[in-house]
Amino acid sequence: MFATYRPILSLLRGTAFLLAASGLHGLLLPLRGQLEGFSTASLGLMGTAWAGGFVTGCFFAPRIVRRAGHVRAFGAFAASGAIVALLTGLIIDEYVWILLRAFTGFTMAGAFMVIESWLNEKATNENRGTVFGLYMMVTYASIMGGQMIVAGGDVKSASLFMITGILFCLSLLPTAVSTASHPKPLQDVSLDVKGLYANSPVSAVACVLIGIANGAWGTLGAVYGARIGIPTAEIALMMSLVVVAGAAMQLPAGRLSDKTDRRFVLAGAAFGAALFALAIFLFEPRSSVFVIVFTAAYGAFAYTLYSIAVAHANDHARAEDFVKVSGGLLLLYGFGTMIGPLLAAALMGWMRPEGLFLATAFAHLCLAGYTLLRISRRAPVPIGDRDAFKTQPADRSVTPEALRLDPRRKAEADS
């Protein structure tokens, strides 16, 4: 049995290094930028640039891979990530960092697409669910591990930038020495906004709004922590626990949505996220314990929303359209993450650090209100006609290529 999974485990090691590098770099830049006195608008633009580069990479990276091959393309993407990470440590300038973040987003999209297609090639119909589950576990654990490296380092020095470069280079090794056959060429990514909205208006709008909220938090959460005086180690813990709490809550929230109209669960979770966000905005806590507990509770609600929205969309879609619908929603989520940092940065600059949570609360309240409106306009899908809920990757660390790994593709994989 171990021999069956050995090639997959090798690829997952490369994935772990890549995601650890991404998590470390993504947390390091706003913390160092805050220390350097970068403007809130510039820090927000870094998140927008990353998301823009990532979405662009989803569209154009398959062409690069088809031209250069999987191994050489992945080597170019990972090496570019290392170069950019080291350049951000050498050139401390907010405008240069904004530009470099766009390049990082593009190269990360390409690298993820290569690994995800390789994992899909190695997965069989019998172990596809296991492979998908392992990939999700590695995703969350590696991002958290990369973020926690910040807690043990000195943000003011260049050492963490060097460690990021090392992690990017380490991600090269499993694919560089692999003797496995190359996967099939990557498929081009397309986006049919009209079709996605016609299939499920709630899911299409929800994914944009969820992207706005998660993009705002993912980019500026560390800046909020720094500006209210939380130590670096506790900022790293706060950022990690938000994602972990969301991952832990996906299953119970999903199971509840299997038993009722998913839109009620979607609206309820959105209201819950807005409630904790508004509590932080209104009470302006400065205690590290209070902030960490409340942000984790916020994450438990906020980071379940994407999975429920995708599940609702797939309830209305044909089985053979799973990849098309889920991949399109992932791209809509990506467009939302481009907007969120700009909105949150404007509110933080105009008001106070807690303006970040006013931005996320606005997005979540809009989501809850629109969902309740749609409940009165469209009947729910009968429970017997739905697919069972499956967790979805909700962070900006996977591409539409990852959806080919999902066990719900089994029928398509047989053909």
C-alpha positions in Angstrom: 0.0 0.0 0.0 2.8 2.4 0.9 4.4 1.8 -2.5 1.2 2.9 -4.2 1.3 6.3 -2.4 5.1 6.8 -2.6 5.1 8.9 -5.8 2.2 11.0 -4.4 4.0 11.5 -1.1 7.0 12.7 -3.0 4.9 15.3 -4.8 3.2 16.3 -1.6 6.6 17.0 0.0 7.3 19.5 -2.8 3.8 21.0 -2.3 4.5 21.4 1.4 7.7 23.4 0.8 6.0 25.5 -1.8 3.0 26.3 0.5 5.3 26.9 3.5 7.2 29.4 1.4 4.0 31.1 0.3 2.6 31.3 3.8 5.9 32.7 5.2 6.3 35.3 2.5 2.7 36.3 2.6 2.9 37.1 6.3 6.4 38.5 6.3 5.8 41.2 3.7 2.9 43.1 5.5 4.8 42.9 8.9 8.0 44.2 7.4 6.2 46.8 5.4 4.4 48.0 8.5 7.8 48.4 10.3 9.2 50.3 7.3 6.3 52.7 7.4 4.6 51.7 4.1 1.2 53.3 3.6 -1.9 51.3 4.3 -2.9 51.7 0.6 0.4 50.2 -0.5 0.0 47.2 1.8 -3.5 46.7 0.4 -2.2 46.9 -3.2 0.3 44.1 -2.5 -2.6 41.8 -1.8 -4.5 43.0 -4.9 -1.4 42.6 -7.0 -0.8 39.0 -5.7 -4.5 38.1 -6.4 -4.3 39.7 -9.9 -1.1 37.8 -10.7 -2.6 34.5 -9.4 -5.8 34.8 -11.5 -3.8 35.8 -14.6 -1.5 32.8 -14.0 -4.5 30.5 -13.9 -5.3 31.6 -17.5 -1.8 31.8 -19.0 0.3 29.2 -17.1 -1.1 26.2 -19.0 0.4 27.7 -22.2 3.8 27.9 -20.6 3.6 24.4 -19.3 2.6 23.0 -22.7 5.5 24.8 -24.4 8.3 23.9 -21.8 7.0 20.7 -20.2 6.0 20.1 -16.6 9.4 19.7 -15.0 11.1 22.6 -16.7 8.0 24.9 -16.3 7.8 24.0 -12.6 11.5 24.6 -12.2 11.0 28.1 -13.7 8.1 28.9 -11.6 9.7 27.8 -8.3 13.0 29.5 -9.1 11.1 32.7 -10.0 9.4 32.5 -6.6 12.8 32.2 -4.9 14.2 35.1 -6.9 11.3 37.3 -6.1 11.5 36.4 -2.4 15.1 37.3 -2.2 14.6 40.6 -4.2 12.0 41.7 -1.7 14.6 41.3 1.0 17.2 43.2 -1.0 15.0 46.1 -2.2 12.9 47.5 0.6 10.5 49.7 -1.4 6.7 49.6 -1.4 6.2 50.2 -5.1 8.8 47.5 -6.0 7.1 45.1 -3.6 3.7 45.7 -5.3 5.1 44.8 -8.6 7.0 41.8 -7.3 3.8 40.5 -5.6 2.1 40.4 -8.9 5.0 38.2 -10.3 4.7 36.0 -7.2 1.0 35.4 -7.7 1.6 34.5 -11.3 4.4 32.0 -10.6 2.6 30.5 -7.7 -0.5 29.8 -9.9 1.8 28.1 -12.4 3.6 26.0 -9.8 0.4 24.9 -8.2 -1.2 23.9 -11.5 1.8 21.7 -12.3 1.7 19.9 -9.0 -2.0 19.5 -9.0 -2.1 18.1 -12.5 0.7 15.7 -11.5 -1.2 14.5 -8.4 -4.3 14.1 -10.5 -2.3 11.9 -13.0 -1.1 9.7 -10.1 -4.5 9.4 -8.5 -6.8 6.5 -9.4 -10.6 6.2 -9.0 -9.9 4.0 -5.9 -7.7 6.5 -4.1 -8.8 9.8 -5.5 -10.6 10.8 -2.3 -7.6 9.9 -0.2 -5.2 11.9 -2.4 -7.6 14.9 -2.4 -7.8 14.7 1.4 -4.1 14.5 1.8 -3.6 17.5 -0.5 -6.0 19.6 1.6 -4.3 18.5 4.8 -0.9 19.5 3.4 -2.3 22.8 2.1 -3.6 23.9 5.5 -0.7 22.5 7.6 2.0 24.0 5.3 0.5 27.4 5.2 0.2 27.4 9.0 3.8 26.1 9.3 5.2 28.8 7.1 3.4 31.5 9.0 4.6 30.2 12.3 8.2 30.4 11.1 7.8 34.2 11.4 7.2 33.7 15.1 10.7 32.3 15.6 12.5 34.9 13.3 13.4 38.5 13.2 11.1 40.5 10.9 13.7 43.3 10.8 16.5 41.1 9.3 16.9 39.5 5.9 17.0 36.0 7.3 13.3 35.3 6.8 13.5 36.3 3.2 16.4 33.9 2.8 14.5 31.1 4.4 11.6 31.8 2.0 14.0 31.5 -0.9 15.3 28.2 0.5 11.8 26.8 0.8 11.0 27.7 -2.8 14.2 25.9 -3.9 13.4 22.8 -1.8 10.1 22.5 -3.5 12.0 21.9 -6.8 13.7 18.7 -5.6 10.8 16.1 -5.6 9.8 16.9 -9.2 13.4 17.4 -10.4 14.5 13.9 -9.4 11.2 12.2 -10.2 11.3 9.4 -12.7 7.5 9.4 -13.1 6.0 10.0 -16.6 4.8 13.5 -17.3 1.1 14.3 -16.8 -1.2 15.2 -19.7 -1.1 18.8 -20.9 -2.9 21.3 -18.7 -6.3 22.3 -19.8 -7.1 25.9 -20.6 -9.1 27.8 -17.9 -12.3 29.6 -19.0 -14.8 31.7 -17.1 -18.5 31.9 -18.0 -19.9 34.5 -15.6 -23.3 34.5 -17.3 -23.6 30.8 -17.0 -22.4 30.7 -13.4 -25.0 33.3 -12.4 -27.7 31.5 -14.3 -26.9 28.3 -12.6 -26.8 29.8 -9.1 -27.1 33.6 -8.5 -26.4 33.1 -4.8 -23.2 31.1 -5.3 -21.8 33.5 -8.0 -22.4 36.6 -5.9 -21.3 34.8 -2.7 -17.9 33.8 -4.1 -17.1 37.4 -5.1 -18.2 38.7 -1.6 -16.4 35.9 0.2 -13.3 36.7 -1.8 -13.6 40.4 -0.8 -13.7 39.5 2.9 -11.0 36.8 2.8 -8.8 38.9 0.6 -9.0 41.8 3.0 -8.2 39.7 6.1 -5.5 37.6 4.4 -3.7 40.7 3.2 -4.2 43.1 6.1 -4.9 40.9 9.2 -1.2 41.0 10.1 -1.1 44.8 9.7 -4.1 45.1 12.0 -2.3 43.0 14.6 0.9 45.1 14.4 -0.9 48.4 14.6 -2.8 47.4 17.8 0.5 46.3 19.4 0.3 42.5 19.3 3.7 40.7 19.4 4.9 39.1 16.1 4.6 35.6 17.5 1.0 36.1 18.5 0.2 37.7 15.1 1.5 34.6 13.4 -0.7 32.5 15.8 -3.7 34.7 15.1 -3.4 34.4 11.3 -2.9 30.6 11.5 -5.8 30.0 13.9 -8.3 31.8 11.7 -7.6 29.4 8.8 -7.5 26.3 11.1 -10.8 27.3 12.8 -12.4 27.7 9.4 -11.1 24.3 8.2 -12.4 22.6 11.4 -15.8 24.1 11.0 -16.3 23.1 7.4 -17.5 19.6 8.2 -20.1 20.4 10.8 -21.4 23.3 8.8 -21.5 21.2 5.7 -23.3 18.4 7.4 -25.9 20.8 8.6 -26.3 22.2 5.1 -26.9 18.6 3.9 -30.1 18.5 6.1 -31.6 21.8 5.2 -31.6 24.5 2.5 -27.9 25.3 2.2 -28.8 29.0 1.8 -30.0 29.2 5.4 -26.6 27.9 6.6 -24.8 30.3 4.2 -26.8 33.3 5.5 -26.3 32.2 9.1 -22.6 31.7 8.8 -22.3 35.1 7.0 -24.2 36.8 9.9 -22.0 35.0 12.4 -18.8 36.3 10.7 -20.3 39.8 10.5 -21.2 39.7 14.2 -17.7 38.9 15.4 -16.2 41.4 13.0 -18.5 44.1 14.2 -17.7 43.2 17.8 -14.0 43.7 17.2 -14.7 47.0 15.3 -16.9 48.4 18.1 -15.0 47.2 21.2 -11.5 47.8 19.8 -9.8 45.1 21.9 -6.1 45.3 22.7 -5.7 42.1 24.7 -3.9 39.5 22.7 -6.0 36.7 24.1 -9.3 38.5 23.4 -8.2 39.3 19.8 -7.0 35.8 19.0 -10.2 34.2 20.4 -12.5 36.6 18.5 -10.6 36.4 15.3 -10.5 32.6 15.5 -14.3 32.6 16.0 -14.6 35.0 13.0 -12.6 32.6 10.9 -14.7 29.6 12.0 -17.7 31.3 10.3 -15.9 33.2 7.5 -13.9 30.3 6.2 -16.8 27.9 5.9 -18.7 30.1 3.5 -16.9 29.2 0.3 -17.4 25.5 0.6 -21.2 25.9 1.3 -21.5 28.3 -1.7 -19.8 25.8 -4.1 -21.9 22.9 -2.7 -25.1 25.0 -3.4 -23.9 25.7 -7.0 -23.2 22.0 -7.6 -26.6 21.1 -6.4 -28.0 23.0 -9.4 -25.4 21.9 -11.9 -25.1 18.7 -13.9 -22.6 16.1 -12.7 -20.4 16.5 -15.8 -20.2 20.3 -15.2 -18.6 20.0 -11.7 -15.1 21.1 -12.8 -16.4 23.9 -15.0 -18.7 25.3 -12.3 -16.3 24.9 -9.3 -13.4 26.3 -11.3 -15.4 29.3 -12.4 -16.5 30.0 -8.9 -12.8 29.8 -7.7 -11.9 32.5 -10.3 -14.8 34.7 -9.1 -13.4 34.2 -5.6 -10.0 35.3 -7.0 -11.5 38.5 -8.4 -13.1 39.2 -5.1 -9.7 38.9 -3.3 -8.4 41.7 -5.7 -11.1 44.1 -4.4 -11.0 43.3 -0.7 -7.6 44.6 0.2 -8.3 47.9 -1.5 -11.6 48.4 0.4 -10.1 47.4 3.8 -7.0 49.6 3.3 -9.1 52.6 2.5 -11.2 52.1 5.7 -8.1 51.4 7.9 -6.5 54.5 6.6 -9.6 56.7 7.0 -10.7 55.3 10.4 -8.5 53.0 12.6 -7.0 49.5 12.4 -10.4 48.0 13.1 -11.6 49.4 9.8 -10.5 46.0 8.4 -13.4 44.3 10.1 -15.9 46.9 9.0 -14.9 46.0 5.4 -15.3 42.3 6.0 -18.6 42.8 7.9 -19.9 44.9 5.0 -19.2 42.0 2.6 -20.7 39.4 4.9 -23.8 41.4 5.6 -24.3 41.9 1.8 -23.9 38.2 1.4 -26.4 37.3 4.1 -29.0 39.8 2.8 -28.7 38.7 -0.8 -29.0 35.1 0.2 -32.2 35.7 2.2 -33.6 37.6 -0.8 -32.9 34.7 -3.1 -34.5 32.2 -0.7 -37.8 34.0 -1.4 -37.3 33.8 -5.1 -36.2 30.2 -5.7 -37.2 26.9 -4.2 -34.5 24.8 -2.6 -33.1 21.7 -4.3 -34.7 18.5 -2.8 -32.4 16.9 -0.3 -32.5 13.6 -2.2 -31.3 15.2 -5.4 -28.2 16.8 -3.9 -24.5 15.7 -3.7 -23.2 15.2 -0.3 -21.2 18.2 1.0 -17.4 18.1 0.4 -14.9 20.5 1.9 -13.3 22.9 -0.6 -10.0 24.8 -0.6 -11.0 28.3 0.3 -7.6 30.0 0.5 -5.7 31.6 -2.4 -3.4 28.6 -2.7 -5.1 26.3 -5.2 -6.1 26.6 -8.8 -9.0 25.2 -11.0 -6.6 22.3 -11.8 -7.0 21.1 -8.2 -10.6 20.4 -8.8 -9.7 17.6 -11.2 -8.5 15.8 -8.0 -11.9 15.9 -6.4 -13.5 12.4 -6.0 -16.7 13.8 -7.6 -14.8 13.7 -10.9 -14.7 9.9 -10.8 -17.2 9.4 -13.6 -15.3 11.9 -15.8 -12.0 10.2 -14.9 -13.4 6.9 -16.2 -13.9 8.2 -19.7 
